Amino acid sequence: MMDLMKLTAVQLSDKIKAGEITVSQAVDAALDAMEKKDGTIHAFVYTNREHAQKKAAEIQEKIDAGQLTGPLAGVPVAVKDNICTKGMPTTCASRIMENFVPMYQSEAAANLEKAGMVIIGKTNMDEFAMGSTTETSCYGATKNPWNVEHVPGGSSGGSCAAVAAGEVLLALGSDTGGSIRQPSSYCGVTGIKPTYGTVSRYGLIAYGSSLDQIGPVAGNVTDCAALLQEIASYDKKDSTSVKLDDYDFMSALKHDVKGMKIGIPRDYFGEGLDPEVLGPIQKAAAVLKEQGAIVEHFDLGMVEYAIPAYYVIASAEASSNLERFDGVKYGYRAADYEGLHDMYKKSRTEGFGREVKRRIMLGSFVLSSGYYDAYYLKALRTKALIKKAFDAAFAKYDIILAPAAPTTAPRLGESLSDPLKMYLGDIYTVSANLAGIPGISIPCGLDSKGMPVGMQMLGDCFKEKTILQAAYTFECCRGDIFGKEAH
């Protein structure tokens, strides 16, 4: 029997639709891989073989009847633990939501099922998506499949590690400040943060509502484009959802960057960028130039303000969004308390982890009456200026090319000791969320320790097709950069 986990997701679906293998066999292959590897990697926090097999049988019937013909019909997929899945626990990797089983399906998960995909489990993450390493989870840390002494990145580290380890071919993550692109870079997989409003946020448990966006993680650009095509849709349940003229993202998979203008911001290549990350990105830029792209360096500006603006806005929105977890309606409640106030205090103290408490406190501070103008309003103005800087750049360039992270994956335990250092690790990714633009992270090499390096391509609003075309062209030309697979 061929190893189904060595196929791409699109190839797997083609074989299922051709009747060469069954959906049930595909689900078994993923769950078997998971059983073999996840004891070490710890990418998943929930799976249910019985439920997955029942779904597989239902989908098989529809494929046989010719009702499901999409590019990913029959393919198993993993979903990050902050995306609501009906009848499956959704806990945001937090003790405060330990018993929460949603009564409804998020729009993204509903779209997966419409496409004939089988949700086989929920992946680990930083608690409430707050963190860059997947170490703040109440379930314990996820490990990087390339070297289990290193972090997979975060907050979608479980989804990226699951794909990198070959436990699933596809996964959904969420990106508030780089939470899909940075772990994709650390784990050597491909991940997309779509334009804000492309994928419905209905059923995504909010961290920073004006910044959050659900996106795909896969082993290659084609699978990523196919998964984005299936989850993107207009949804009237989400007031920020945008109706697009065209959802056919796979039509962008053309090997052609002739005449495409690529800008490289000088601001991203200064102090703090590891030379071992710089090297592979310069080589990647040279590859695109050889293919006929016009590559230029330019000054983007506003870069040093991105991190402070992001953490003020995200923390303010988080403190407001997490107000609802009070031990009253659902989730964790402290066992012994005296009166209502004491119950709130104890439930939240025991239920939230350190990083979440830190951001709630920071957010409550910047929203308080004396400091609202000094911090929060100023951050919002800065956000508008950052968007303006990107608008000016995209008037000249089709794509902005940048590192996805300043270093390769740090060792476990290194970042948590210094939160500021961890926050600065998001320097190249947060701007895309502040400006609402799309970005893709694609592997472009390995460092001297054999850890993956990721390159980021950013596009103008709703120009996912442009970045997909450039990423696909680079993928076709880059050759075998890894020479080996993650374990």
N, C-alpha and C positions, 0 to 999 in steps of 0.2 A: 504494500500500500504506500503511495507517495506521501511525503510529509506535507500535509495541507497547510501547516503554519509557515512553510517556505514560499508559498504562493503570494501574490499580491491580492488585496481584497477584491479587486475587479476581476482578476483571473479566477478566484475562488467562486465568485458569483456566476461567471460564465460557465464553469464546469457544473455548477448546481443546475443552472437553467438548461444545460445540454443533457442533463440526466446522468452525467458521469459519476457524480457523488450526491449524497442527500444532505439536506439541511442538518439532519440529526448527526450525521458523521462530522460535519463541520463544527457543530456545537461541542461534540465529544472531543474533537481534536484540541479545541481551545481549552476546555475544562481539564483535559488530561495534562496539557502543557502547564496549566496553572497549578494543578496538584503537584506536579514534579518540581516546579521552580519557585512557587510563591512562598514556600516556607522560608526561603532565603531572602527573596526580594521584598515581600510584604507590600505588594502593589494593591491588593484587593482587601476590602473590609467586609464585603458581603457577596456570596454567590449562592445559587440554588439550582442544582442540576435538574431536579424534578420539574421545576417551573420552566426552566430553559428548554427541556425536552418537549414539554407540552406545547410551548410556543412554536418550537421547530416543526412539530407535526402539523400545526395549523397553517404555518407558512408554506410548508411543502405542498399541502393540498392546493393552496392558491397559486403556487408556481406551476404545478401540474395542470391546473385549469387555465393557465395563461393570463391570470389576473395580475400577477406581479412580474414586471419585465424590466424594472429599473437596474442601474449598473451595480447595485449592492444587494439585490434581493437574496435572502438566505444567509447573509454574512453575520456572524456573531460580533457584537460590539460592547464595549465597556463604557460606563457612564460615571462621571465624577460625582462624589457623594454630596454635592450641594445642588444637584439638579433633581427635582422631584420625580419619583417613579412610583406610580400607583401600586400599592400592595408590596412594595419593597422598601426597607428602611432607608431613610435619607437623613443623615445625622450631622452633616457638615464636619465630621470628625471631631465633634464636641460632646462633652459629657452632658451639657445642658439639653441636648436633643437626643439622648441615647435611646429613647423608646419611640421616636417619631416615625410613623409609617403613613405617608400621604394618602389622602382619599382621592387624589386627582393626579393626572399626568401633566408634566410640564409640556409645553408646546414642542420643544426640541425632541423630547422622548417620544411624544405622539407621532412626530414626523418620521422618526426612526422606524416605528412600527408600521406606519403607512407605507414606508419604502420596503417592508418585508424583512427588516433586520431583527435579530434576536438579541435583546439586552441580557447579557449573561452575568452581570455583576456590577457592583459599585466600587469605585477606586478611592484609595486613600488620598488625603490632601492635608494642607495646613489648616488648622482649626478656623472655620469660617473664612477660608481662603486668605488668612492673614499670615504671611510668611513667604520665604523664598527658598525653602529647603525641604518641605514636607516633614519637618521634625516637630512641629507644634501640634500634631494630631494626638487626640486622646488615645488612639490605638497604637501609638509608637511610630517610629520613623520608617519610611520606605527607603530602600537601598538602591544605589545606582547599579544597573546590571553590568556595566562595563568594569566596575570595581566596587564591591560591596562595602568598602570602607569609606566611600564617598557618597554625598547626597545626590538625589536625582534632580534637585531644583524644586521650585514650587510656585504657586501652590498646587498646580495640577501635576505634581510629581508622580502620583500613583498611575494616572492615565499614561504619562510619557514612559514610565518605567515598564508598565505592562506591555506596551507596544515594542519597546526596545528589547525586552526579554523574550519576545515571541510568544507571549501568553494570549494576546489578541492581536488582530491585524489593524483594528480601528478603535478609537476611543474619543469620547467628548471631554473637553476641559472647559474652564472658564478663565477669562483673561481680564483682570482689573487694572493691572499695571505691568503686565508682562508674564502673567501666570501660565500662559500656554507656550509663549515663545522662548522664555528662559529655560524651563525644564526640557523643552524639545532640543535646545542647544546642548544642554548638559548630557542628555541621553542619546544624542545622535539620531533623532527622528525629525519628522517634518510636522510643523504645527502652524495653524493660521488663526490670527485674531481678525475677524471680519470687521468691516465698517460698522460703527455703532448703529443699531437699528436693522441690520440685515437678518439677524437671527433673533427670534422672539425671546424676551427675558421672562416670559410668563412661566412660573414654576422654578425659576432659578432663585435660590435663597440669597437675598441681596447682601452684598458687602458695601460697595459704593455704586449706588444706582445709576449715576450719570457716567460711569466708567466701565461697568461690567459688560462683558459680551461672551456668549458661548461660542466655541469654535472646535474644529476637528483636529485630531492628532492621528498621524499614520506613518507608515514606513517610507512613503514616497509621495511625490507631488500629485500623481494621477489619483491615488486613493484619497488624498486630502481634498482634491477638487470634487471628486464624486461624493464624498461625505458632506462637504459644504453645500453641494447642490441639493442634497436630500433634506438637510435641516433648515436651510434658509427659506423663509416664507413670510408673507405679510400676516399679522395677527392682530385683530382688533381688541384682543384682551390686553395687549401691551401698547400703552399710549405712545411709546417711542419707536414702535415698529414702522418700517418704511416699505412702501410697495415698490418693488423694482420692475422694470420692463422685462428684464431677462434674468432667469435663474440658471441658465445653461452654462455653468462654470467649466464643464469639461471641454467645451468648444474652444477654450483658451489654450489647450495643451498643444501648442505649435512650437516646433523647433525653429525659432526665428527671433533674433533681437536686432536685426540690421536697422541702423538708424535710430534705435531706441536711446534716449538720453538718460544717462545714469549719473546722479550727483552723489559725491561722497563728502559728508560734512567734516571739515577739518576739526571742528569742535569735538568730534567723537574719537579722534585718533591722537589725543594728547595724553597728558598725565593719567595714570591709573589703568591704562589698557595694557594687558600682559603681552609682551612681544610674541609669545607663543600663540596668541589669538590673532594678533595683527598679521603675522606671516600668511596663514591660510586665507585670510580675507583679502589680502593684496593679490595673492595668486588667483583667487576666484574672480576678482575684478579684471585681472589680466585675461582670464578665460573668456569673460563676456566681451572684452574689447576685441579679442581675436575673432569672435563671432560677429563682429560688425557693430557693436554698441559704441556709443560715444560716451566715454567716461571722463568726468571732470571733478575736481575738488572745489568746494565752495564753503562759504561761511553761513551756517544756519542761524546762529544767534539764539539767545534765550535758554541755551542748554543748561546753564548752571542753576536756573530757577525752576527747572522741571521737577526735581526731587522734592524741594520744600513745598511747592504748590500742590504736588500730587499727594503728599502725606497729610497736608492740612485738609484738603478736600475729601480724600478717601476716609480719613479718621472721623471727620465731621459727619459724613453720610453714614459711616458704620455706627457711630454712637446713637444716631437717630434710628437706624434700621434694627439695631439689636435691643432696642427698648422693649420690644414685644416679648422677649424671653424673660419672664418674670416669675415663673413657677406656678402661675395661675391656670392658664388655658391648656398648655401642653408642655411636654418635655420634663426636665428634671425638677424636682422640688425637694428642698432640704427636709430631713426627717424630723428634727425637733426645732421649734421656734416659738417665740411668744409674740403673737399679734402679727398683723399684716406687714408692717415695715420690716420687722425682723425676718419674716419669711422671704421677702424680696431680697434683702441683703444677703442672707445666708445662701439662698438658692443661686444667686448670681455669683457670689464669692466661690462657692464650691463647684458651680457648673462651668464657669469660663476658665480658660487657661491664661497664663501670664501675658502672652503676646496680645491676646484679645482684650484683656483688661487694660493693657498699656494703651492700646489704640482707642478704646472707649473713653479713657480718661483724657487723652490728648484731644479727641474730638469734642468732648463735653467742654473742655477748656476753651478751644477756639470758637465755640458757639456761644459762650457765656457773654452776658451783656457788656462787660467792660472790654472784651477782646474780639468781639465779632468783626468790627470794622478793621482792627489792626491786623488780624490774621485771615479770617475766612473771606471777607470781601476782597482783600488784597490778592488772595490766592485765586479767586474767581477772575479777577482782572488779568492776572498773570496767565491764567489758562487761555483767555481770549487772545493775549499777545502771542502765546505759543502757537495757537491755531493760525494766526496771521503770518507768523514766520514760515510755517509749513505751506500756507497758500502761496506765498511769494516763491518758495522753492519749487512748488509744483507748476508754477507758471513757466518755469524754465526746464524742469526735468520730469521725465515720466516716472522715474523710480529713485528713491533714496536708498543707498546701500550702506549698511552699518553693521557693527558687531551686535550680537544678541545679548552678550554679557561680557564684562571686562576680563573675566578669567574663565578657565574651565571649572568643572564641579569641585567645590571645596570638600575637605574631609568632613565626616559626620562630627557634629559638636563644635566645629570651628566658628560658625557664624552666630550661633545662639548666644555666645558669650559677649558679643558686641553688636547690639541691635542696629546701631548707626551704620556699621560696616555692612550689615545685611541690607539695610535700606539703600545704601549707595550702589549695591549690586544691581539695582533696577535702573541705573542711570540711562541706559540706551533704550529701554522699553516703555517707560511711563509716558513719554511724550505722545506716543501714538494713541494712548487712551485719553489723554487730555485733549487731543485734537480730533478724536473720534475716527481716525483713519485706519485702513487695513494694513496688516503686516504679516509676513510669512517668515518663519525661521527654517533654514535648510542646512543640513550638515555640509561643511566644506573642508574638513580635515581632522587630524588628530594632533594632540600635543606630544611632547617627548615622553610623557607617562602613559601614552596610549588612550587618553580621554578625548571624547569628541569636542570639536569646535563648531559652533553654529554661526551662520551669517543671516542677517536680517534684511529683508527687502520691504520697504514701506511704499505705499501708493497713495494717490489722492482718494478722497471719499468715493466709495462705490466703484473703485477701479481694481477690484479683486482680480479681474481677468488679466490686467497688465502685469501684476506681480506674479500671477500663476504662470503666464507665458515666459517671463524672464527666469523664474525658478525652474520651470520644466526644461528650458534650453540649457541652463547651467547643469542640471541633473544629467541631461543626455551627454554633456561634454566632460563632466568632471572625472569620469573613470571610477575605478574602485579605490576610493579614498581610505576605506577602512581596512581592507585586506583580511579582516576577521569580523566576526559578529559579536555582539554583546552575548553574554552567557545565556 
